[in-house]
Amino acid sequence: MQDIVISGTGVFTPPHSLSNAELVAGYNAHVDEWNAAHAEEIDSGEMVPKESSSTKFIEKASGIKNRYLMEASGLTEPDRMYPYLSELAEDDPSKTPVQVKMALAAAEKALAEAGLVGSDIDLVIISASVWERFVPSMATELQKILGAKGFAFDMAMGCSSATFGISTAADALSSGMANKALVVTAEYISPLLAYEDRDGHFIFGDAAVAMVLERENECTPKHAFKIKSRKLFTEFSTNIAAGFGSRLMLERERINDPEQRFKQSGRAVFKELLPKVINHINHHMAAEGKTVADFKRMWLHQANINMNMFAARKILGHEPTQDEAPIILDQYANTAGAGCLIAFNNYKHDFKSGDMGMICSFGASYSIGSIIVEKL
Ligand SMILES: CC(C)(COP(=O)(O)OP(=O)(O)OC[C@H]1O[C@@H](n2cnc3c(N)ncnc32)[C@H](O)[C@@H]1OP(=O)(O)O)[C@@H](O)C(=O)NCCC(=O)NCCS
């Protein structure tokens, strides 16, 4: 059985960038309006005033400085506080979802790097955290647009969507179910956030990342990374949750309840998940007979800079450099499942033949997915 390689990757970066200062200005204007509108209730003690947000807090607590969004204006309008539908969705008689268009843009880049076209692909997976539409599947629509053959399906594993997607595709290639796979993590996640919630209004950005997987003997070595091994882990937790879903079709009065959007207990996630991540990475390296010194780079999940620094410091035994554990969340914010693969895409070009690295996602569900790769 031939080894499986990642022969191409591509990132789609949305057209609108929004800095912390712009985000906070919109939020604080909303707070002022809201507090003025509820002044009587606040004065009588019936309501507590909303507190303002701060760029200083956001950057210190998360490392996020900026995010890219499909549509950035509505979520900073004080009396709206949620995005408009993306301009990519307008004037489109095909009604192709924004998420599929994002996936397509990333896929075209990954295919070009792999030296392939859509009709070479016979497995398409869109693996993501949230869905613009459930049925028909997003992946089958992408398959049709690309002219891909074989079969396609959607899968979801929160922040580990890309690593679990790659692992699933690698299995399909190993078993002979498919010959060339396209895995896309298209995170159109900005509609999910409660922008009127100070604790989390800064967390997410939109982005898509695509990966082409092939058998080693069929690919162009120039760009390819061999998948040496994979390790997946899950353990149920509600500390990161998004309550929306078919249930809200029945509980219609709650459909606009911010509580049904994204919620997390950030501190609990730190405390509970990080030891598991460090343990997982150390065990994966050891199971391959390797130590961290054998790895040129770790492309870690990109939710919070303090989490990444803590994990990388524990694993490396020293303060990580951008070279050892690159950060992209400062510009992209938390892009859920896409983050570690955006880091891989942006920080893989200096790898020489034989250099090894580890991709590792961690987050919601809980889930951890690590992939050891070696440059061909
Ligand atoms: C969300 C997160 C950035 C919050 O950081 P934190 O340091 O845990 O911050 P806390 O929520 O404990 O809040 C600390 C204080 O800042 C305040 N605060 C919260 N949001 C604020 C904001 N936007 N502006 C100013 N102050 C804020 C809080 O009210 C709190 O005040 P208090 O100490 O007086 O109660 C962080 O916990 C995180 O990123 N966690 C993990 C995320 C993760 O991995 N998620 C995976 C999802 S894919």
The ligand as an ORCA input file, in Angstrom:
! r2SCAN-3c Opt
* xyz 0 1
  C     -12.296     33.555     25.729
  C     -10.977     33.983     26.334
  C     -10.192     34.810     25.350
  C     -11.249     34.814     27.587
  O     -10.066     35.100     28.284
  P      -9.953     34.980     29.872
  O      -8.627     35.470     30.280
  O     -10.311     33.559     30.223
  O     -11.000     36.022     30.360
  P     -12.255     35.870     31.334
  O     -13.435     35.398     30.531
  O     -11.881     35.068     32.524
  O     -12.474     37.378     31.750
  C     -11.544     38.125     32.552
  C     -12.134     39.479     32.884
  O     -12.228     40.289     31.700
  C     -13.565     40.743     31.510
  N     -13.862     40.759     30.067
  C     -14.430     39.782     29.340
  N     -14.566     40.176     28.062
  C     -14.074     41.441     27.998
  C     -13.914     42.369     26.949
  N     -14.325     42.058     25.695
  N     -13.354     43.551     27.212
  C     -12.940     43.872     28.455
  N     -13.059     43.023     29.503
  C     -13.618     41.815     29.275
  C     -14.418     39.728     32.222
  O     -15.658     40.301     32.574
  C     -13.561     39.387     33.418
  O     -13.717     40.408     34.381
  P     -13.704     40.048     35.954
  O     -12.338     39.443     36.204
  O     -13.936     41.356     36.575
  O     -14.809     39.049     36.126
  C     -10.138     32.780     26.695
  O     -10.653     32.147     27.832
  C     -10.019     31.745     25.594
  O      -9.711     32.049     24.465
  N     -10.190     30.479     25.975
  C     -10.004     29.280     25.154
  C     -10.631     29.425     23.889
  C     -10.640     28.176     23.087
  O      -9.746     27.422     23.003
  N     -11.689     27.991     22.416
  C     -11.800     26.962     21.480
  C     -12.982     27.324     20.669
  S     -12.805     26.881     19.021
*
